Amino acid sequence: MPDSFMPHSKDVERRICQLLDMDDQELAAEMDRYFLLSDDRDQKICDTLGEMIQEVDRLISCLDDMESGQPEEEDLEQITR
């Protein structure tokens, strides 16, 4: 797993100490920032997942067309020649 996903214990310890040293307003602001970043990440994940689902649906539709024997445009061009 990349280091960005698994912070080193010293980094975690330092971050915890920073949070403990904050007053209530600073901590509230930090939590707001954290939740906004989390919402942004969640939105990016949802958007990407939506795009992936659309692509899978398109591929399934193509497979259904192939299985049902509907000719492709290339096949139709060869037939009309």
N, C-alpha and C positions, 0 to 999 in steps of 0.2 A: 504494500500500500504506500502511495507517495507520502512524503513528509508533510505536505500541506493538509492531509487528512489526519495525521497523527502527530500533533505538536509534541515537542520534547518536553519532558517533565519540568525542566527549568523555565521554559516559556510559560507553561501552565501556572507554575508557582508564581512567577512574576506577575502574570495577568490577575491572578486571584488577589495578590497583595495590592495591586493597583485598584481593584474593585473595592477591597476592604477599606482603603484609605480615602475613598470618595465620600463626600457629604451626600445628603439625600437628593439634592437637586442634580448634582453631577451623575449620581447613580441612575436617577430617573431618566435623564437625558441619554445616558449610555444605553439603557434598556430600550428607549424609544428608537434609537439608532439601530440597535440590534434587531428589533422587530420589523423595522422598515426594510433592512437588508434581507431579512428572512422572507418577507412578503415578496420582494423583488425576485429572489431566487425561486420561490414557489411559483410565481407567475411565469418565469422563464421555463421551468420544468413543465408546467401545464401547457404552455404554448408548444413546446417541442413535442410533448406527448400527443397533443392534438394533431400536429402535422404528421407524426408517425402513424397515427390511427387512420388518417385520411389516405396516406400512401398504401397502407395495408388493405384498406377497403378498395382502393383503385386496383391493386394487384389481384385481389380476390375476384373483382368484377371481370378483369381480363381473363383470369383462369376460367370463370364460369362461361364467358363468351367462347373461349377455345373449346371447352368441353361440350357446349351445345352445338358446335359446328358452324357457328356464324362466321362467314368469311371475313378475313381482314381486308383492309383497303388494298393492300398489295395483291391479294388474291383476286379481288374484283377487277383490278386493272388488267391482270393477265387474262381474265375471262372475256373482257370486252374487246380485246385486241384481235 
